[in-house]
Amino acid sequence: MKRKITIAIDGFSSCGKSTMAKDLAKELGYIYVDSGAMYRTVTLYAMENDLISNGIINTEKLEAEMDNIHITFKFNDITKKPDTYLNGTYVEDKIRQMEVSNNVSPIAALGFVRKALVKMQQAMGKEKGIVMDGRDIGTVVFPDAELKIFVTASPDVRAQRRFDELTAKGDTVNYNEILENVKKRDYIDQNREESPLKQADDAIVLDNSEITIEEQRRWLINKALEVINR
Protein backbone atom coordinates (compact mmCIF):
# COMPACT_ATOMS: atom_id res chain seq x y z
CA MET A 1 0.00 0.00 0.00
CA LYS A 2 1.30 3.44 -0.90
CA ARG A 3 2.11 5.65 2.06
CA LYS A 4 -0.29 8.47 2.84
CA ILE A 5 0.96 12.02 3.11
CA THR A 6 -0.32 15.44 4.14
CA ILE A 7 -0.63 18.00 1.34
CA ALA A 8 -0.79 21.70 2.26
CA ILE A 9 -1.89 24.20 -0.40
CA ASP A 10 -1.51 27.87 0.56
CA GLY A 11 -1.76 31.07 -1.41
CA PHE A 12 -3.65 34.25 -2.22
CA SER A 13 -7.44 34.55 -2.38
CA SER A 14 -9.23 33.56 -5.60
CA CYS A 15 -6.31 31.54 -6.95
CA GLY A 16 -8.52 28.47 -7.27
CA LYS A 17 -6.88 26.74 -4.32
CA SER A 18 -10.09 25.06 -3.19
CA THR A 19 -10.88 23.68 -6.64
CA MET A 20 -7.39 22.32 -7.17
CA ALA A 21 -7.28 20.85 -3.67
CA LYS A 22 -10.69 19.16 -4.11
CA ASP A 23 -9.67 17.70 -7.48
CA LEU A 24 -6.30 16.50 -6.17
CA ALA A 25 -7.93 14.85 -3.14
CA LYS A 26 -10.40 13.10 -5.45
CA GLU A 27 -7.58 11.83 -7.71
CA LEU A 28 -5.62 10.47 -4.75
CA GLY A 29 -8.60 9.19 -2.75
CA TYR A 30 -7.70 11.63 0.05
CA ILE A 31 -9.87 13.66 2.41
CA TYR A 32 -10.25 17.33 1.45
CA VAL A 33 -10.69 20.13 3.98
CA ASP A 34 -11.44 23.71 2.86
CA SER A 35 -9.97 25.82 5.67
CA GLY A 36 -11.11 29.01 3.93
CA ALA A 37 -14.70 27.79 4.14
CA MET A 38 -14.22 27.40 7.90
CA TYR A 39 -13.22 31.08 8.29
CA ARG A 40 -16.09 32.11 6.02
CA THR A 41 -18.47 30.10 8.20
CA VAL A 42 -17.31 31.86 11.36
CA THR A 43 -17.79 35.14 9.49
CA LEU A 44 -21.32 34.16 8.47
CA TYR A 45 -22.10 33.25 12.09
CA ALA A 46 -20.82 36.65 13.23
CA MET A 47 -22.91 38.44 10.59
CA GLU A 48 -26.10 36.50 11.36
CA ASN A 49 -25.71 37.09 15.10
CA ASP A 50 -24.96 40.83 14.84
CA LEU A 51 -21.37 40.37 16.00
CA ILE A 52 -19.94 42.44 13.14
CA SER A 53 -21.26 45.74 11.80
CA ASN A 54 -19.54 48.10 9.34
CA GLY A 55 -16.32 46.18 9.83
CA ILE A 56 -16.44 46.54 13.63
CA ILE A 57 -16.31 43.15 15.37
CA ASN A 58 -17.68 42.46 18.84
CA THR A 59 -14.60 40.39 19.63
CA GLU A 60 -15.51 39.71 23.26
CA LYS A 61 -18.87 38.21 22.35
CA LEU A 62 -17.51 36.34 19.32
CA GLU A 63 -14.80 34.75 21.44
CA ALA A 64 -17.44 33.66 23.97
CA GLU A 65 -19.49 32.16 21.11
CA MET A 66 -16.67 30.10 19.51
CA ASP A 67 -17.65 26.93 21.39
CA ASN A 68 -21.12 27.21 19.83
CA ILE A 69 -19.75 27.23 16.26
CA HIS A 70 -19.61 23.68 14.90
CA ILE A 71 -18.36 23.33 11.33
CA THR A 72 -18.70 20.11 9.36
CA PHE A 73 -18.28 19.01 5.75
CA LYS A 74 -20.57 16.56 3.95
CA PHE A 75 -19.86 15.03 0.55
CA ASN A 76 -22.37 16.11 -2.10
CA ASP A 77 -23.23 13.16 -4.37
CA ILE A 78 -24.38 15.49 -7.16
CA THR A 79 -21.45 17.94 -7.30
CA LYS A 80 -18.97 15.29 -6.06
CA LYS A 81 -17.55 17.92 -3.71
CA PRO A 82 -17.89 18.60 0.02
CA ASP A 83 -20.48 21.12 1.23
CA THR A 84 -20.07 23.24 4.37
CA TYR A 85 -22.50 23.05 7.28
CA LEU A 86 -22.82 25.39 10.28
CA ASN A 87 -24.34 23.72 13.34
CA GLY A 88 -25.94 21.16 11.03
CA THR A 89 -27.35 23.72 8.55
CA TYR A 90 -26.19 23.89 4.91
CA VAL A 91 -24.34 27.18 4.32
CA GLU A 92 -22.18 26.44 1.25
CA ASP A 93 -23.91 29.04 -0.96
CA LYS A 94 -24.19 31.70 1.75
CA ILE A 95 -20.49 31.67 2.65
CA ARG A 96 -19.47 32.34 -0.98
CA GLN A 97 -21.40 35.62 -1.24
CA MET A 98 -19.60 38.97 -1.58
CA GLU A 99 -20.84 40.23 1.79
CA VAL A 100 -19.01 37.37 3.49
CA SER A 101 -15.93 37.96 1.30
CA ASN A 102 -15.86 41.58 2.42
CA ASN A 103 -15.82 40.61 6.11
CA VAL A 104 -13.80 37.40 6.26
CA SER A 105 -10.26 38.84 6.45
CA PRO A 106 -10.82 40.84 9.69
CA ILE A 107 -12.47 37.79 11.29
CA ALA A 108 -9.66 35.50 10.10
CA ALA A 109 -7.07 37.88 11.58
CA LEU A 110 -8.37 37.32 15.13
CA GLY A 111 -6.02 35.18 17.18
CA PHE A 112 -8.73 33.29 19.08
CA VAL A 113 -10.53 32.42 15.82
CA ARG A 114 -7.35 31.10 14.22
CA LYS A 115 -6.41 29.15 17.34
CA ALA A 116 -9.82 27.44 17.47
CA LEU A 117 -9.88 26.57 13.78
CA VAL A 118 -6.25 25.41 13.65
CA LYS A 119 -7.06 23.00 16.49
CA MET A 120 -10.02 21.65 14.47
CA GLN A 121 -7.90 21.37 11.32
CA GLN A 122 -5.05 19.55 13.02
CA ALA A 123 -7.52 17.04 14.47
CA MET A 124 -8.91 16.43 10.97
CA GLY A 125 -5.42 15.69 9.61
CA LYS A 126 -4.12 13.32 12.28
CA GLU A 127 -4.39 10.21 10.10
CA LYS A 128 -2.73 11.82 7.03
CA GLY A 129 -4.17 11.16 3.58
CA ILE A 130 -5.47 14.73 3.57
CA VAL A 131 -5.37 17.77 1.28
CA MET A 132 -6.02 21.10 2.97
CA ASP A 133 -5.89 24.59 1.48
CA GLY A 134 -5.76 28.01 3.10
CA ARG A 135 -3.34 30.75 4.10
CA ASP A 136 -1.27 29.13 6.86
CA ILE A 137 -1.58 25.38 6.29
CA GLY A 138 2.10 24.77 5.46
CA THR A 139 3.43 27.27 7.99
CA VAL A 140 1.15 26.81 11.03
CA VAL A 141 -1.40 24.00 10.70
CA PHE A 142 0.83 21.33 9.15
CA PRO A 143 4.44 22.60 9.24
CA ASP A 144 5.61 19.00 8.74
CA ALA A 145 3.45 18.35 5.65
CA GLU A 146 5.31 16.20 3.14
CA LEU A 147 4.14 18.35 0.21
CA LYS A 148 3.56 22.11 0.35
CA ILE A 149 2.32 24.15 -2.60
CA PHE A 150 2.14 27.96 -2.61
CA VAL A 151 -0.26 29.31 -5.26
CA THR A 152 -0.20 32.79 -6.73
CA ALA A 153 -1.67 34.73 -9.68
CA SER A 154 -2.01 38.39 -10.59
CA PRO A 155 -4.81 40.37 -8.83
CA ASP A 156 -6.48 41.12 -12.19
CA VAL A 157 -6.63 37.45 -13.12
CA ARG A 158 -7.99 36.49 -9.71
CA ALA A 159 -10.63 39.22 -9.76
CA GLN A 160 -11.82 38.10 -13.21
CA ARG A 161 -12.09 34.49 -12.04
CA ARG A 162 -14.14 35.55 -9.02
CA PHE A 163 -16.34 37.78 -11.20
CA ASP A 164 -16.97 34.89 -13.64
CA GLU A 165 -17.74 32.48 -10.78
CA LEU A 166 -20.28 34.77 -9.13
CA THR A 167 -21.88 35.81 -12.43
CA ALA A 168 -22.30 32.14 -13.37
CA LYS A 169 -24.26 31.69 -10.13
CA GLY A 170 -26.59 34.52 -11.16
CA ASP A 171 -25.18 37.11 -8.75
CA THR A 172 -25.02 40.76 -9.85
CA VAL A 173 -21.48 41.90 -9.10
CA ASN A 174 -19.05 44.67 -10.03
CA TYR A 175 -15.59 43.74 -11.35
CA ASN A 176 -13.87 46.80 -9.83
CA GLU A 177 -15.41 46.08 -6.44
CA ILE A 178 -14.14 42.50 -6.62
CA LEU A 179 -10.65 43.68 -7.65
CA GLU A 180 -10.52 46.04 -4.67
CA ASN A 181 -11.70 43.22 -2.41
CA VAL A 182 -8.93 40.96 -3.73
CA LYS A 183 -6.25 43.61 -3.12
CA LYS A 184 -7.62 44.44 0.34
CA ARG A 185 -7.66 40.78 1.35
CA ASP A 186 -4.08 40.35 0.08
CA TYR A 187 -2.91 43.22 2.27
CA ILE A 188 -4.75 42.03 5.38
CA ASP A 189 -3.69 38.41 4.88
CA GLN A 190 -0.01 39.32 4.49
CA ASN A 191 0.14 41.92 7.26
CA ARG A 192 -1.93 40.45 10.10
CA GLU A 193 -0.12 39.66 13.33
CA GLU A 194 -1.58 36.16 13.72
CA SER A 195 -0.37 33.62 11.13
CA PRO A 196 0.20 36.00 8.19
CA LEU A 197 0.10 34.61 4.67
CA LYS A 198 3.63 33.70 3.64
CA GLN A 199 5.34 31.04 1.59
CA ALA A 200 6.83 28.19 3.63
CA ASP A 201 10.56 27.79 3.03
CA ASP A 202 10.06 24.29 1.60
CA ALA A 203 6.96 25.09 -0.49
CA ILE A 204 6.85 24.74 -4.28
CA VAL A 205 5.48 27.86 -5.99
CA LEU A 206 2.74 27.55 -8.59
CA ASP A 207 1.83 30.69 -10.54
CA ASN A 208 -1.37 29.71 -12.35
CA SER A 209 -2.03 33.05 -14.08
CA GLU A 210 -1.37 31.65 -17.53
CA ILE A 211 -1.91 27.88 -17.33
CA THR A 212 -5.01 25.82 -18.04
CA ILE A 213 -6.90 23.86 -15.40
CA GLU A 214 -5.81 20.61 -17.09
CA GLU A 215 -2.12 21.64 -17.09
CA GLN A 216 -2.45 22.56 -13.44
CA ARG A 217 -4.14 19.24 -12.62
CA ARG A 218 -1.36 17.20 -14.24
CA TRP A 219 1.34 19.29 -12.53
CA LEU A 220 -0.24 18.78 -9.09
CA ILE A 221 -0.73 15.03 -9.53
CA ASN A 222 2.88 14.62 -10.69
CA LYS A 223 4.20 16.57 -7.68
CA ALA A 224 2.06 14.52 -5.30
CA LEU A 225 3.06 11.16 -6.80
CA GLU A 226 6.74 12.13 -6.71
CA VAL A 227 6.48 12.56 -2.91
CA ILE A 228 4.19 9.58 -2.30
CA ASN A 229 6.47 7.23 -4.24
CA ARG A 230 9.73 8.33 -2.60
ZIHU-V541944 format. One record per residue. N is the residue number from 1. PHI is phi in whole degrees, 0 to 359 (999 if undefined). OMEGA is omega as a letter, one per 40 degrees, with the letter a starting at -180 (* if undefined). D_CENTER is the distance of its C-alpha to the mean C-alpha in Angstrom with 1 decimal. Layout:
# ZIHU-V541944
n:N phi:PHI omega:OMEGA d_center:D_CENTER
n:N phi:PHI omega:OMEGA d_center:D_CENTER
This chain:
# ZIHU-V541944
n:1 phi:999 omega:i d_center:29.7
n:2 phi:293 omega:i d_center:27.1
n:3 phi:290 omega:i d_center:25.3
n:4 phi:263 omega:a d_center:21.7
n:5 phi:233 omega:i d_center:19.2
n:6 phi:255 omega:i d_center:15.8
n:7 phi:244 omega:a d_center:13.4
n:8 phi:251 omega:i d_center:10.8
n:9 phi:242 omega:i d_center:8.8
n:10 phi:245 omega:i d_center:8.0
n:11 phi:155 omega:a d_center:8.8
n:12 phi:286 omega:i d_center:9.4
n:13 phi:295 omega:i d_center:8.0
n:14 phi:60 omega:i d_center:9.3
n:15 phi:267 omega:a d_center:10.0
n:16 phi:83 omega:a d_center:9.3
n:17 phi:301 omega:a d_center:6.9
n:18 phi:297 omega:a d_center:6.0
n:19 phi:298 omega:a d_center:9.8
n:20 phi:292 omega:a d_center:11.0
n:21 phi:292 omega:i d_center:9.5
n:22 phi:299 omega:a d_center:10.9
n:23 phi:295 omega:i d_center:14.1
n:24 phi:294 omega:i d_center:14.5
n:25 phi:299 omega:i d_center:14.3
n:26 phi:297 omega:i d_center:16.8
n:27 phi:299 omega:a d_center:19.1
n:28 phi:269 omega:a d_center:19.3
n:29 phi:74 omega:a d_center:19.6
n:30 phi:262 omega:i d_center:16.7
n:31 phi:276 omega:i d_center:14.5
n:32 phi:250 omega:i d_center:10.9
n:33 phi:233 omega:i d_center:8.4
n:34 phi:267 omega:a d_center:5.0
n:35 phi:293 omega:i d_center:4.4
n:36 phi:298 omega:i d_center:2.8
n:37 phi:297 omega:i d_center:5.8
n:38 phi:293 omega:i d_center:7.7
n:39 phi:292 omega:i d_center:8.0
n:40 phi:295 omega:a d_center:8.8
n:41 phi:290 omega:i d_center:11.2
n:42 phi:298 omega:i d_center:12.8
n:43 phi:298 omega:i d_center:13.3
n:44 phi:300 omega:i d_center:14.9
n:45 phi:300 omega:i d_center:17.0
n:46 phi:298 omega:i d_center:18.2
n:47 phi:295 omega:a d_center:19.1
n:48 phi:287 omega:a d_center:20.9
n:49 phi:249 omega:i d_center:22.8
n:50 phi:56 omega:i d_center:23.9
n:51 phi:259 omega:i d_center:22.1
n:52 phi:216 omega:a d_center:21.0
n:53 phi:213 omega:a d_center:23.4
n:54 phi:53 omega:i d_center:23.6
n:55 phi:81 omega:i d_center:20.9
n:56 phi:267 omega:a d_center:22.9
n:57 phi:257 omega:i d_center:21.3
n:58 phi:278 omega:a d_center:23.6
n:59 phi:297 omega:a d_center:22.1
n:60 phi:298 omega:a d_center:25.0
n:61 phi:288 omega:i d_center:24.6
n:62 phi:298 omega:i d_center:20.8
n:63 phi:299 omega:i d_center:21.3
n:64 phi:293 omega:a d_center:24.1
n:65 phi:270 omega:a d_center:22.0
n:66 phi:304 omega:i d_center:19.1
n:67 phi:291 omega:i d_center:21.2
n:68 phi:265 omega:a d_center:21.4
n:69 phi:257 omega:a d_center:17.7
n:70 phi:247 omega:a d_center:17.1
n:71 phi:250 omega:i d_center:13.8
n:72 phi:226 omega:i d_center:14.4
n:73 phi:238 omega:i d_center:13.3
n:74 phi:235 omega:a d_center:16.2
n:75 phi:290 omega:i d_center:16.9
n:76 phi:264 omega:a d_center:18.2
n:77 phi:294 omega:a d_center:21.4
n:78 phi:278 omega:a d_center:21.6
n:79 phi:277 omega:a d_center:18.3
n:80 phi:64 omega:i d_center:17.9
n:81 phi:225 omega:i d_center:14.3
n:82 phi:283 omega:i d_center:12.9
n:83 phi:255 omega:a d_center:13.2
n:84 phi:263 omega:i d_center:12.0
n:85 phi:234 omega:i d_center:15.1
n:86 phi:247 omega:a d_center:16.0
n:87 phi:49 omega:i d_center:19.3
n:88 phi:85 omega:a d_center:20.1
n:89 phi:254 omega:i d_center:19.6
n:90 phi:297 omega:a d_center:17.6
n:91 phi:228 omega:a d_center:15.2
n:92 phi:307 omega:a d_center:12.9
n:93 phi:288 omega:a d_center:14.8
n:94 phi:300 omega:a d_center:15.2
n:95 phi:288 omega:a d_center:11.7
n:96 phi:266 omega:a d_center:11.3
n:97 phi:286 omega:a d_center:14.5
n:98 phi:299 omega:a d_center:15.3
n:99 phi:298 omega:i d_center:16.6
n:100 phi:290 omega:i d_center:13.4
n:101 phi:304 omega:a d_center:11.8
n:102 phi:288 omega:a d_center:14.9
n:103 phi:246 omega:a d_center:14.6
n:104 phi:290 omega:a d_center:11.1
n:105 phi:298 omega:i d_center:11.6
n:106 phi:298 omega:i d_center:14.9
n:107 phi:294 omega:a d_center:13.8
n:108 phi:292 omega:i d_center:11.0
n:109 phi:278 omega:a d_center:13.9
n:110 phi:284 omega:a d_center:16.1
n:111 phi:302 omega:a d_center:17.1
n:112 phi:290 omega:i d_center:17.9
n:113 phi:291 omega:a d_center:14.5
n:114 phi:297 omega:a d_center:12.8
n:115 phi:299 omega:a d_center:15.7
n:116 phi:295 omega:a d_center:15.5
n:117 phi:285 omega:i d_center:11.9
n:118 phi:298 omega:i d_center:12.4
n:119 phi:299 omega:i d_center:15.6
n:120 phi:298 omega:a d_center:14.1
n:121 phi:294 omega:i d_center:11.7
n:122 phi:296 omega:i d_center:14.7
n:123 phi:295 omega:i d_center:16.8
n:124 phi:295 omega:a d_center:14.8
n:125 phi:261 omega:a d_center:15.1
n:126 phi:301 omega:a d_center:18.8
n:127 phi:271 omega:a d_center:20.3
n:128 phi:63 omega:a d_center:18.3
n:129 phi:63 omega:a d_center:17.8
n:130 phi:224 omega:i d_center:14.1
n:131 phi:240 omega:i d_center:11.2
n:132 phi:229 omega:i d_center:7.9
n:133 phi:239 omega:a d_center:5.0
n:134 phi:172 omega:a d_center:3.8
n:135 phi:249 omega:a d_center:6.9
n:136 phi:226 omega:a d_center:9.5
n:137 phi:291 omega:a d_center:9.3
n:138 phi:281 omega:a d_center:12.5
n:139 phi:260 omega:a d_center:14.2
n:140 phi:239 omega:a d_center:14.0
n:141 phi:290 omega:i d_center:12.5
n:142 phi:231 omega:a d_center:14.2
n:143 phi:296 omega:i d_center:16.6
n:144 phi:259 omega:i d_center:18.8
n:145 phi:304 omega:a d_center:16.6
n:146 phi:289 omega:i d_center:19.0
n:147 phi:227 omega:i d_center:16.8
n:148 phi:236 omega:i d_center:14.4
n:149 phi:242 omega:i d_center:13.2
n:150 phi:244 omega:a d_center:12.4
n:151 phi:257 omega:i d_center:11.7
n:152 phi:219 omega:i d_center:13.5
n:153 phi:195 omega:a d_center:15.4
n:154 phi:293 omega:i d_center:17.8
n:155 phi:304 omega:a d_center:16.9
n:156 phi:298 omega:i d_center:19.4
n:157 phi:296 omega:a d_center:17.9
n:158 phi:292 omega:i d_center:14.4
n:159 phi:295 omega:i d_center:16.2
n:160 phi:295 omega:i d_center:18.3
n:161 phi:297 omega:a d_center:15.6
n:162 phi:293 omega:i d_center:14.1
n:163 phi:301 omega:a d_center:17.7
n:164 phi:297 omega:a d_center:18.6
n:165 phi:297 omega:a d_center:15.8
n:166 phi:290 omega:i d_center:16.9
n:167 phi:297 omega:i d_center:20.5
n:168 phi:297 omega:i d_center:20.4
n:169 phi:277 omega:i d_center:19.5
n:170 phi:95 omega:i d_center:22.6
n:171 phi:283 omega:i d_center:21.1
n:172 phi:265 omega:a d_center:23.3
n:173 phi:227 omega:a d_center:21.4
n:174 phi:246 omega:a d_center:22.6
n:175 phi:301 omega:a d_center:21.4
n:176 phi:296 omega:i d_center:22.5
n:177 phi:295 omega:i d_center:20.7
n:178 phi:294 omega:i d_center:17.4
n:179 phi:299 omega:i d_center:18.3
n:180 phi:296 omega:i d_center:19.1
n:181 phi:296 omega:i d_center:15.9
n:182 phi:298 omega:a d_center:14.0
n:183 phi:294 omega:i d_center:16.6
n:184 phi:295 omega:i d_center:16.5
n:185 phi:295 omega:i d_center:12.8
n:186 phi:302 omega:a d_center:13.4
n:187 phi:296 omega:a d_center:16.4
n:188 phi:297 omega:a d_center:15.0
n:189 phi:298 omega:a d_center:12.1
n:190 phi:277 omega:a d_center:14.8
n:191 phi:247 omega:i d_center:17.6
n:192 phi:290 omega:a d_center:16.5
n:193 phi:289 omega:a d_center:18.6
n:194 phi:268 omega:i d_center:16.2
n:195 phi:49 omega:i d_center:14.0
n:196 phi:296 omega:i d_center:13.9
n:197 phi:293 omega:i d_center:11.8
n:198 phi:205 omega:a d_center:14.2
n:199 phi:284 omega:i d_center:15.0
n:200 phi:294 omega:a d_center:16.3
n:201 phi:303 omega:a d_center:20.0
n:202 phi:257 omega:i d_center:19.8
n:203 phi:275 omega:i d_center:16.8
n:204 phi:264 omega:a d_center:17.7
n:205 phi:274 omega:i d_center:16.9
n:206 phi:235 omega:i d_center:16.1
n:207 phi:264 omega:a d_center:17.0
n:208 phi:258 omega:i d_center:16.5
n:209 phi:302 omega:a d_center:18.3
n:210 phi:241 omega:a d_center:21.4
n:211 phi:250 omega:a d_center:20.7
n:212 phi:279 omega:i d_center:20.6
n:213 phi:298 omega:a d_center:18.1
n:214 phi:293 omega:i d_center:20.8
n:215 phi:299 omega:i d_center:21.4
n:216 phi:296 omega:a d_center:17.8
n:217 phi:301 omega:a d_center:17.9
n:218 phi:296 omega:a d_center:21.1
n:219 phi:300 omega:a d_center:20.1
n:220 phi:295 omega:a d_center:17.1
n:221 phi:298 omega:i d_center:19.5
n:222 phi:298 omega:i d_center:22.2
n:223 phi:296 omega:a d_center:20.3
n:224 phi:295 omega:a d_center:19.2
n:225 phi:293 omega:i d_center:22.8
n:226 phi:302 omega:a d_center:24.3
n:227 phi:286 omega:a d_center:22.8
n:228 phi:298 omega:a d_center:23.4
n:229 phi:271 omega:i d_center:27.0
n:230 phi:295 omega:* d_center:27.9
